[in-house]
Amino acid sequence: MASILTRRNFLSFDFGDRQTEAGHWVRVHRVAMACRFEVMLSSDDAGDMAAAREALDEADDLESLLTVFRDSSPVSDLNRRALHEPVTTGTALFALLTRAAELHRWTEGAFDPTSTPLSRCWGFLQRDGRVPTSAEIEAARERIGMQHVTLDPLERSVRFTRPGIELNFGAIGKGFALDRMGALLRRRGTTRALLSGGHSSVLALSARGRGWPVDLRPRRASRRVGRLWLENAAVGTSGAGEQFVEVDGRRYGHVIDPRTGLPAEGVLGASVVTRDAATADALSTAFLIGGPDLARRYCEQHDETLAVLVLDEPGERTEVFGRCSGATLEMLT
């Protein structure tokens, strides 16, 4: 039995290095949440550079809030105490928890920020992939479920109702950070900017012309899928090739379906456009797991949601569901 674990970027956003109508791009960036956060401005908006740096400070602050890799973080404290007592949280964290609970319900459990025990069971948390036994998977599933997280909006408190529950916002945290950064920029008077968190999350503020161009390029796909033109909208993407373990010729991806305990299959990449980056971030993971059926149902029930799925089948068929008024999609053939 041979095991291989690897990590790679599965999507690239083509912002373009060409000269704009107004001049050139100006980029300000910083590493946070294990990725590169960037604010891009047109050169005639260079007066917004101070606000862009302040927005990057916000990304640092949110990493300190949400990380599970520091014992002193509020989320780590929450994970230690919430089984034994209600834990009062700050406004930002409670807002994120409320949104995560909504998305968990709306995606029929495909998005679940308590699924860390499954990632640990499969070895992806330690970057030492393995195939667990059925008994190990079932034991891990007994320790997950966002429905076991009770939120009290009056007290802004959190309580876990099942042992083993722990929160990890890796599938929504970058998008949440971009939303907070975008809100700060708007408060500071910035009208045009493109914000990105790694190669998986983008938030576009107002733009000239058709909008900000973003190319969809799942790494495991053989071709570029299409181009989005974004204005006051966000795109999140998830793919099967970021981490995987290969055992006896079979590939197991790092995205685990919390409803079954098994790696998601059938979708090479899922990109979702909504008005806010946190929702786009979470839905891209949910649709990678739930596939076209879940994406179709969700988009039929929720306005301002556009989903682009590349299926893992001969010909790499692409399916598109819904629409978002902040985005124009150009498909490539």
C-alpha positions in Angstrom: 0.0 0.0 0.0 1.5 3.3 -1.1 0.4 6.7 0.2 1.1 10.1 -1.3 0.0 13.4 0.2 0.4 16.6 -1.8 -0.9 20.2 -1.8 -1.3 22.5 -4.8 -3.3 25.5 -5.8 -6.3 24.3 -7.8 -7.6 27.6 -9.1 -5.9 30.7 -10.4 -7.5 34.1 -10.7 -6.2 36.1 -13.7 -6.3 39.7 -12.6 -4.2 40.8 -15.5 -1.0 42.8 -15.5 -2.0 44.9 -18.5 -2.3 48.7 -18.3 -5.7 49.9 -17.3 -7.6 52.8 -18.7 -6.4 54.9 -15.8 -2.9 53.6 -15.5 -1.5 50.5 -13.7 -2.4 48.1 -11.0 -1.2 48.8 -7.5 -1.1 45.8 -5.1 -0.8 45.7 -1.3 -0.5 42.2 0.3 0.2 40.4 3.5 0.3 36.7 4.6 -2.5 35.8 7.0 -4.5 32.6 7.6 -1.7 30.6 5.8 -2.3 32.4 2.5 -1.7 35.7 0.7 -4.3 38.4 1.3 -4.1 41.2 -1.3 -5.9 44.4 -2.1 -5.6 45.6 -5.7 -6.3 49.2 -6.7 -6.0 51.1 -10.0 -3.2 53.6 -10.0 -5.6 56.5 -9.9 -7.0 55.2 -6.6 -3.5 55.2 -5.0 -4.9 57.6 -2.4 -6.7 54.6 -0.9 -3.4 52.8 -0.1 -3.6 53.7 3.6 -7.1 52.2 3.8 -5.8 49.1 2.0 -3.1 48.6 4.6 -5.7 49.1 7.3 -7.8 46.4 5.7 -4.9 44.0 5.8 -4.6 44.7 9.5 -8.2 43.4 9.7 -7.1 40.1 8.2 -4.4 39.8 10.9 -6.9 40.5 13.6 -9.3 37.9 12.3 -6.6 35.3 12.1 -5.9 35.9 15.8 -9.7 35.5 16.4 -10.4 32.4 14.4 -7.2 30.3 14.4 -7.3 26.9 16.1 -3.5 26.7 16.1 -3.0 29.2 19.0 -4.3 28.1 22.4 -4.9 31.8 23.2 -7.4 32.4 20.4 -11.1 32.9 21.2 -12.1 29.9 19.0 -9.6 27.7 20.8 -11.0 28.9 24.1 -14.5 28.2 22.8 -13.6 24.7 21.8 -12.2 24.0 25.3 -15.1 25.3 27.4 -18.3 25.2 25.4 -19.2 21.6 26.3 -19.1 22.5 30.0 -20.6 26.0 30.1 -22.1 28.7 27.9 -19.3 30.8 26.4 -20.0 34.5 25.6 -18.4 35.6 22.3 -17.6 38.8 20.6 -19.8 40.4 18.0 -17.7 39.3 15.0 -17.4 35.6 16.1 -21.1 35.3 17.0 -22.0 36.8 13.6 -19.8 34.2 11.9 -21.3 31.4 14.0 -24.8 32.5 13.1 -24.0 32.5 9.4 -22.3 29.1 9.6 -25.4 27.6 11.3 -27.6 29.0 8.5 -25.4 27.7 5.8 -25.3 24.3 7.5 -29.1 24.1 7.4 -29.4 25.4 3.8 -26.8 23.0 2.4 -28.4 20.0 4.1 -25.4 19.5 6.3 -22.8 19.5 3.4 -21.1 22.6 4.9 -20.2 21.8 8.5 -17.5 23.7 10.5 -17.4 21.0 13.1 -16.0 18.3 10.7 -12.4 18.6 12.0 -12.5 15.1 13.6 -13.1 13.6 10.2 -10.1 15.5 8.7 -8.0 14.2 11.6 -9.3 10.7 11.1 -8.2 10.7 7.4 -4.8 12.3 8.4 -5.3 15.5 6.4 -5.1 17.7 9.4 -1.6 16.4 10.2 -0.8 16.3 6.4 -0.1 12.5 6.8 -3.0 11.1 4.7 -4.3 7.6 5.4 -7.4 5.5 4.8 -9.2 4.9 8.2 -11.3 1.9 9.1 -15.1 2.1 9.0 -15.1 2.0 12.8 -12.7 5.0 12.9 -14.9 6.9 10.5 -18.1 6.2 12.5 -16.3 7.2 15.8 -15.3 10.5 14.2 -18.9 11.1 12.9 -20.1 10.8 16.5 -18.1 13.9 17.3 -19.4 16.2 14.6 -22.5 18.1 13.7 -23.3 21.9 13.7 -26.7 21.0 15.0 -25.0 20.2 18.3 -23.9 23.9 18.6 -26.5 26.0 20.5 -26.4 29.7 19.9 -28.1 32.2 22.2 -28.4 35.5 20.4 -29.6 37.4 23.5 -26.5 36.5 25.5 -24.3 36.0 22.4 -23.2 32.7 23.9 -22.3 29.3 22.6 -22.8 25.9 24.1 -21.9 22.4 22.7 -24.4 19.7 23.4 -22.3 16.7 22.4 -18.8 15.7 23.5 -16.0 16.0 21.0 -17.5 19.0 19.1 -14.9 21.5 17.9 -15.2 24.4 15.5 -12.9 25.1 12.6 -13.7 27.9 10.2 -11.2 26.9 7.4 -14.0 26.6 4.8 -15.5 30.1 5.5 -12.9 32.1 7.4 -11.1 33.7 4.4 -14.4 34.8 2.9 -15.5 36.3 6.2 -12.2 38.1 6.4 -12.6 39.6 2.9 -16.1 40.8 3.8 -14.8 42.6 6.9 -12.0 44.1 4.9 -14.4 45.2 2.2 -16.6 46.8 4.8 -13.7 48.7 6.2 -12.6 49.9 2.8 -16.1 51.2 2.1 -16.2 53.0 5.4 -12.9 54.7 4.5 -14.3 55.9 1.2 -12.7 53.3 -1.2 -15.0 52.7 -4.1 -13.0 50.5 -6.4 -10.8 47.5 -5.3 -10.3 43.8 -5.8 -9.6 41.8 -2.6 -8.3 38.2 -2.6 -7.5 35.6 -0.1 -5.1 33.0 -1.6 -6.3 31.3 -4.8 -9.8 30.5 -3.6 -11.6 33.7 -2.5 -12.2 37.1 -4.1 -14.3 40.1 -3.3 -14.8 42.8 -5.9 -15.9 46.3 -5.1 -17.1 48.7 -7.8 -15.2 48.7 -11.1 -15.0 50.4 -14.4 -16.6 49.0 -17.5 -17.7 45.3 -17.3 -16.1 44.7 -13.9 -13.0 42.9 -12.5 -12.0 39.9 -14.7 -11.5 36.6 -12.8 -10.5 33.4 -14.6 -11.8 30.1 -13.4 -9.1 27.5 -13.7 -9.5 24.2 -11.7 -6.0 22.7 -11.6 -7.2 19.1 -12.2 -9.2 20.2 -15.2 -7.5 20.2 -18.6 -8.6 23.7 -19.6 -9.7 27.1 -18.3 -13.5 26.9 -17.7 -14.5 30.5 -18.2 -14.2 34.1 -17.1 -16.2 36.1 -14.6 -16.6 39.8 -14.7 -17.3 40.9 -11.1 -18.6 44.1 -9.5 -19.8 44.3 -5.9 -19.8 40.5 -5.7 -17.6 37.7 -4.4 -16.4 34.3 -5.7 -15.3 31.3 -3.7 -13.9 28.1 -5.1 -13.0 24.6 -3.9 -11.3 21.8 -5.7 -10.4 18.2 -5.3 -6.7 18.5 -5.9 -5.5 20.7 -3.0 -4.6 17.7 -0.8 -5.1 14.0 -1.5 -3.9 10.6 -0.5 -3.5 7.9 -3.1 -3.7 4.3 -2.0 -3.4 1.3 -4.3 -4.2 3.5 -7.3 -7.3 5.2 -5.8 -7.3 8.9 -5.1 -9.0 10.2 -1.9 -9.4 14.0 -1.8 -9.1 16.1 1.3 -12.6 17.5 1.3 -14.7 15.1 3.5 -18.5 14.8 3.3 -19.6 15.2 6.9 -22.8 13.3 6.1 -21.0 10.1 5.2 -17.4 10.5 6.6 -16.0 9.8 3.1 -14.1 12.1 0.7 -16.2 14.0 -1.8 -16.2 12.5 -5.3 -17.6 13.5 -8.7 -16.7 17.2 -8.9 -13.3 18.5 -9.9 -14.0 22.1 -8.9 -16.9 24.2 -7.6 -17.0 28.0 -7.9 -19.8 30.1 -6.4 -20.6 33.8 -6.9 -22.7 35.6 -4.3 -22.9 39.1 -2.9 -20.7 38.2 0.1 -17.5 36.3 0.3 -18.2 34.2 3.4 -21.3 32.7 1.7 -19.4 32.1 -1.5 -16.6 30.4 0.4 -18.8 28.1 2.3 -21.0 27.2 -0.7 -18.1 26.2 -2.8 -17.2 23.5 -0.3 -20.8 22.4 0.1 -21.3 22.1 -3.7 -18.0 20.3 -4.1 -19.4 17.8 -1.6 -23.1 17.8 -2.7 -22.5 18.0 -6.4 -25.0 19.3 -9.1 -28.1 18.1 -7.3 -27.4 20.2 -4.2 -26.2 23.2 -6.2 -29.4 23.1 -8.3 -31.7 22.9 -5.3 -29.8 25.7 -3.4 -29.8 28.1 -6.4 -33.5 27.5 -7.1 -34.2 28.5 -3.5 -31.8 31.4 -3.0 -31.5 34.4 -5.3 -28.1 36.1 -6.1 -26.2 32.7 -6.3 -24.3 31.5 -9.3 -22.6 28.1 -9.2 -20.2 26.7 -11.8 -19.3 23.0 -11.3 -16.7 21.0 -13.3 -17.6 17.3 -13.1 -15.0 14.6 -12.8 -16.1 12.6 -15.8 -14.9 12.1 -19.4 -15.1 15.5 -21.2 -15.1 17.3 -17.9 -18.7 18.5 -18.3 -19.4 21.9 -16.8 -22.8 22.7 -15.2 -24.0 26.2 -14.3 -26.8 27.0 -11.9 -28.5 30.3 -10.9 -27.3 33.8 -11.4 -25.8 36.7 -9.5 -26.5 40.3 -10.7 -23.0 41.3 -9.7 -21.4 38.8 -12.2 -21.3 38.1 -15.9 -20.0 34.7 -16.8 -18.3 34.0 -20.2 -18.0 30.2 -20.8 -15.2 28.9 -22.9 -15.6 26.0 -25.3 
